[in-house]
Structure formats: C-alpha cells, structure tokens
Amino acid sequence: MRVRILALASLFTAMSAHAAAPQTFSEAKKVAWKLYAPQSTEFYCGCKYTGNRVDLKACGYVPRKNANRAARIEWEHIVPAWQIGHQRQCWQSGGRKNCTRNDPVYKVAEADLHNLVPSIGEVNGDRNNFSFGWLPAQSGQYGSCLTQVDFKARKVMPRPSIRGMIARTYFYMSKRYDLRLSKQDRQLYEAWNKTYPVQAWERQRNQAVACVMGRGNEFVGPVNLKACG
C-alpha cells in the first residue's frame, strides 16, 4: 500500500502547467488524461493503468461483476455531478443535460479538476451517486481493493489513504459552489480531515491542479502560482 501511495505522489511532480482551465467536463477529462499521464495511478484502489487500461492483476483487483468495465479507466467526480446539480434549479428542469447546457456555474463545477480523479470503471459505476460513510469491514468485494460499496445502504467506504483528500475536496466544493452538506456528512468529513491529515502527494496534486485551474484547494494548503512554469 505504501508503494502505491508513493507512486501516486511521484506523478504530480511532472505535471504540466499554465494550461487553460477547462470550461466543460469534456475538456476537463482531456486535461486530466495529460495531468495523470506521467505515472498513472487509479484513485479508489491504487491500481496502475496504461492508456485507459488497468493492470488489474498487478494490484490484486478482482472484478465484482463487470470485467470489461473494470479493465478501463473512467473519470470520477469525488463530489458526484448529481450532488452538485440537484441543488440547482437547472436540475429540476431537465437534469444533468439541462444543467450542462444552461447553467454556467454548474458547468464550471462539473469541470473543476480538483474534484476529478481516475477511477476503475466498475468502481465508478458501483459508486454511482452514493454518499461516503463508514461501513462494516468486509474483504473480497473487489479482491485486494480496500474500497467498499454497500448497495442497499447506498454508501461507499473509500480506502483509508484517500479519505482525508475526499473530505477536503468536499469542503472545497461546498465553499466554492455554495454546495450544502448535511450535518451528518460534515461531521464525517471533519473527522476524516482530522484523522487523515494532508499528505505530500496531496499537496503536490493540489499545486499541479492549481497551475491549470488558477486556484488551489485551500483546505489542502497554499499553492504558489508563480511557480507554474
């Protein structure tokens, strides 16, 4: 596990800078491929990938149900698009498609790279728009992957090394886009933020993403935009 975390850390030192901030989700995905390309490591399970193909055997991932989707990388919103959009009027009048077409604030939020990570496709699909939370420990749902999904409870418990980052991403998105968090969720993320403090790879990612977005996640720490080459 430590090796995977260090591998994730090292990729951000080689990211490009001063690219234009993406204005749409489609643009954001194109930028994200380039940002993560130097050493591609998937978010929820720590698996390596080449192109959009995941090396499942190397990280001990066993598909739960959909082997084809498990073998490919998809781009995942940590704060789901549904959670961002359903609080906005555009969602009530046509769902995600309407928000993407007609709500400028939603479009920017959907394209925010601070909220976007590479995910094994099957885990991305299983996560759906479920909220994060604590779940009873169970092994083998995805082989060696420590992230768990409870479909009945509609909850996801991410692996320990990314819980703090998830919490700080929620804080950032909530403040940036006036996203309301329930009391239960805020308490959970405050606990995760305290229990899982900022790591070096997270600071490096924050700096690299800030060089594209023009701003960092203040809950991770300060960034130096002058250092963007």
C-alpha positions in Angstrom: 0.0 0.0 0.0 2.8 2.4 0.9 4.4 1.8 -2.5 1.1 2.7 -4.3 0.8 5.9 -2.3 4.4 6.9 -3.1 3.7 6.1 -6.8 0.8 8.4 -6.7 2.9 11.1 -5.1 5.6 11.0 -7.7 3.3 11.5 -10.7 2.4 15.1 -9.8 6.0 16.4 -9.9 6.0 16.0 -13.7 2.6 17.6 -14.4 2.3 20.4 -17.0 1.4 23.9 -16.0 -0.3 27.0 -17.3 -2.8 25.1 -19.4 -6.1 26.9 -19.8 -8.7 25.9 -17.2 -11.3 23.6 -18.7 -14.7 25.1 -19.2 -16.6 21.8 -19.7 -16.5 18.3 -18.3 -15.4 17.0 -21.8 -12.5 19.5 -21.7 -11.6 18.6 -18.1 -11.3 14.9 -19.0 -8.9 15.7 -21.8 -6.7 17.8 -19.5 -6.9 15.2 -16.7 -5.5 12.5 -19.0 -2.4 14.6 -19.6 -2.1 15.6 -15.9 -2.1 12.0 -14.7 -0.1 10.5 -17.6 3.4 10.6 -16.2 2.7 7.8 -13.7 -0.9 6.8 -13.9 -2.5 5.5 -10.7 -6.2 5.0 -10.1 -7.9 6.6 -7.2 -10.1 4.1 -5.4 -7.9 1.1 -5.4 -4.4 2.4 -6.2 -4.1 0.4 -9.4 -1.7 1.4 -12.2 -3.0 1.9 -15.7 -1.6 2.5 -19.2 -3.7 4.5 -21.6 -7.2 3.7 -20.4 -6.4 0.0 -19.5 -6.0 -1.0 -15.9 -3.4 -3.6 -14.7 -5.9 -5.5 -12.5 -3.7 -8.5 -11.7 -0.8 -6.3 -10.5 -2.9 -4.7 -7.8 -5.0 -7.7 -6.9 -8.2 -6.3 -8.2 -10.9 -8.9 -8.9 -14.0 -7.7 -10.9 -17.2 -7.9 -8.9 -19.5 -8.2 -11.8 -18.4 -6.3 -14.9 -14.9 -7.3 -16.0 -15.0 -5.2 -19.2 -15.7 -2.0 -17.3 -13.3 -2.9 -14.6 -10.5 -3.1 -17.1 -10.8 0.6 -18.2 -10.3 4.0 -16.6 -13.2 6.4 -16.2 -13.2 9.9 -14.8 -14.9 10.2 -11.5 -16.3 13.2 -9.6 -15.5 12.8 -5.9 -18.5 15.1 -5.2 -21.0 13.5 -7.7 -22.4 15.6 -10.5 -25.8 14.6 -9.2 -25.0 16.1 -5.8 -23.7 19.3 -7.4 -26.7 19.6 -9.7 -29.7 18.5 -7.8 -29.4 21.6 -5.5 -29.7 23.8 -8.6 -32.9 24.9 -10.5 -31.5 23.6 -13.8 -31.5 20.0 -12.5 -35.2 20.3 -11.5 -36.0 21.4 -15.1 -34.1 18.8 -17.1 -31.4 17.0 -15.1 -27.7 16.9 -15.8 -28.1 17.6 -19.5 -30.0 20.8 -18.9 -27.5 22.0 -16.3 -24.6 21.3 -18.6 -26.2 23.3 -21.4 -27.8 26.2 -19.5 -26.2 26.7 -16.1 -22.7 28.4 -16.2 -22.0 27.8 -12.5 -22.8 24.1 -12.9 -20.6 23.8 -16.0 -17.6 25.2 -14.1 -18.2 23.0 -11.1 -18.5 19.9 -13.3 -15.2 20.7 -15.0 -13.3 21.5 -11.8 -10.2 19.4 -11.8 -9.9 19.5 -8.0 -12.9 17.2 -8.0 -11.9 14.9 -10.8 -9.9 11.6 -10.4 -9.2 8.5 -12.5 -11.3 5.5 -11.4 -11.6 1.9 -12.3 -14.8 1.9 -14.4 -16.6 -0.8 -12.4 -16.0 1.1 -9.1 -17.1 4.3 -10.7 -20.3 2.7 -11.8 -20.9 1.0 -8.4 -20.2 4.2 -6.6 -23.0 5.9 -8.6 -24.0 9.0 -6.7 -23.8 7.2 -3.3 -22.5 9.2 -0.4 -19.4 8.2 1.6 -19.5 6.8 5.0 -18.4 4.1 7.5 -19.2 0.5 6.6 -18.5 -2.8 8.5 -15.2 -4.1 7.3 -15.6 -6.8 4.6 -13.0 -8.3 2.3 -13.0 -9.6 -1.2 -15.7 -7.3 -2.8 -13.0 -6.2 -5.3 -10.2 -8.6 -4.4 -7.4 -6.6 -2.7 -9.1 -3.2 -3.2 -10.0 -1.7 0.1 -12.8 0.5 -1.1 -16.2 -1.0 -0.4 -19.8 -0.3 -1.6 -23.0 -1.1 0.2 -25.7 -1.0 -2.5 -28.6 -1.4 0.0 -27.4 1.4 2.2 -26.2 3.4 -0.8 -22.9 4.1 0.9 -19.3 3.9 -0.1 -16.3 3.5 2.3 -13.1 4.5 0.5 -9.7 3.1 1.3 -8.0 4.9 4.2 -5.3 6.7 2.3 -7.8 8.8 0.3 -10.4 9.6 3.0 -8.7 12.8 4.0 -8.5 14.0 0.4 -12.1 13.2 -0.1 -13.1 15.3 2.9 -11.1 18.3 1.8 -12.5 18.0 -1.7 -16.0 18.2 -0.3 -15.1 21.2 1.8 -13.6 22.9 -1.2 -16.6 22.2 -3.5 -19.1 23.2 -0.8 -17.4 26.6 -0.3 -16.6 27.3 -4.0 -20.0 26.4 -5.4 -22.3 27.0 -2.4 -23.0 23.3 -2.0 -25.0 22.4 1.1 -23.7 19.5 3.1 -25.8 17.6 5.6 -24.9 17.8 9.3 -24.0 14.1 9.1 -21.8 14.4 6.1 -20.0 17.5 7.5 -19.3 15.7 10.8 -17.9 12.7 8.9 -15.6 14.8 6.7 -14.4 16.8 9.7 -13.5 13.5 11.3 -11.7 12.3 8.2 -9.9 15.6 7.8 -8.5 15.3 11.3 -7.8 11.6 11.2 -6.2 11.6 7.8 -4.1 14.7 7.5 -2.8 16.1 4.3 0.0 14.0 2.7 2.8 15.1 0.4 1.2 13.6 -2.7 -1.9 15.6 -2.0 0.0 18.8 -1.7 1.8 18.1 -5.0 -1.5 17.3 -6.7 -3.1 20.5 -5.3 -0.2 22.5 -6.7 -0.3 20.9 -10.1 -4.1 21.3 -10.5 -3.8 24.9 -9.3 -1.5 25.6 -12.2 -4.3 24.6 -14.6 -7.3 25.9 -12.7 -5.6 29.1 -11.4 -6.5 28.3 -7.8 -5.8 25.7 -5.3 -7.9 23.9 -2.7 -7.3 26.0 0.4 -8.3 23.1 2.6 -5.2 21.2 1.4 -2.9 24.1 1.8 -1.3 27.1 0.0 -0.1 27.0 -3.6 2.4 29.0 -5.5 1.0 30.1 -8.8 4.3 31.9 -9.6 6.0 28.5 -9.7 3.8 27.3 -12.5 6.1 27.0 -15.5 
